[in-house]
Amino acid sequence: MIRLLAATCAVALLAAPVVAADRVAEAGRLREAALATSAAYPLLESLTTEVGPRLAGSAAEARGRAWAVKAMTAAGLSNVHVEPFALVAWERGLETAEVVGPGAQRLVVTALGRSGATPAAGITAQVAYFADLQALKEAPAGSLKGKIAFIDHHMMRAQDGSSYGANNAVRTQGPAIAAAKGAAATLIRSLGTGNGRDPHTGVTQTPKGQVPGPSGALSLADADQLVRLVSRGPVTLKLVLTPRFTGTGQSGNVVGDLPGSAVPNEYVVIGGHLDSWDLGTGAIDDGAGMAITLAAAKAIKDAGLVPRRTIRVVFWGAEEVGGEGGEAFAAAHKTDAVVLAAESDFGADRVYRVSSRVAETGLPLVAEINRALAPLGIAPTKDNSAGGGADVGPLGALGAGILELEQDGSRYFDLHHTPDDTFDKVDKAQIDQNVAAYAVAAWLAASDERVLRAK
């Protein structure tokens, strides 16, 4: 009986909420331990070296899932499993662009994800220049018949990446609009910053019932060159893009848990997306997010901390082609009590600010997170209206609270979706700061008992 009472008391103490001062102090110890022993850098080196690029629906993405299961298991997570889902698979082919006639020269181009194809021999056509997407929208119906539309824009460098959102429709919508007006193909200025000759890929969208037309992105330097050429008179291009749709493929989400002691059926979800584009090795986008969040969970476990709520790490599949993994995960777990969700999907540079969207009862927790992250040089919450990224947005729509640990994106779009998205671009000190921030935030949320769900 005495042993039974002692065991009961021990469980009760384990399950009891830690008072705020003790929680923040514990978070401080965790923060320093995570900084000192972060596993993120070697995890990311392993992923990008042993698996490499992980195009959605490909055999490489499947290898990435197998790698993730091993990595989560080695980190001490339980209930590690893959949740598969089907998708339309696509693969890259040949991609060349060259000016023919006066000023003949090659331009550096890459196909946009889920682009249609030119004939194998390519197409040769005059370029129709549009200064921005609105100019394309205003072009008369049928006016682009037989032409190659080129859509320009002016994306600017910004710490918060806001210029990407402002220009994203050039890539996602522009090619379909041009095709509907008769264009034989579409080229865009890459959505990116910098001035190199690495083109930026990324998915384009085609409305249901419309056949995808050939569409590609020019490197920023080559887009500038085409603008100068067009300013001197008519330009004719020969364009070869031969990607293809390969039928129904398979992707999947990889899931692993640090089980909660008191309310294991309440979840704090953290993670990144497993798939990447195929031009680089997916280090910045988004191998870093996977490494950061798994290393954060490992830091919590290695510190001997047992959360009240379950911390669930998710590596989402098929994010790059339209957030399909996030949608599949939300649909499969729509009855789960996900109290808070946060994803790392903006590179590997330092976290500089927090934002959130939680119930009013959760704001004191956010204040605790702000306090515990301040020694990392992280500014407090800017507001309580965070939207979350592509993978946690569907969870937010179901009512989950959202936390964003905002990373410095000043150089992110130099590398994003390019051949330069490789491991050597990652700074160890900065990725370790991310790990410490995620470990602290996840631990404080999972050791709390307040209502966080936004609805």
Order of alpha helices (4+ residues) and beta strands (2+ residues): alpha-alpha-alpha-alpha-beta-beta-beta-beta-beta-alpha-beta-alpha-alpha-alpha-beta-beta-alpha-beta-beta-beta-alpha-beta-alpha-beta-beta-alpha-alpha-beta-alpha-alpha
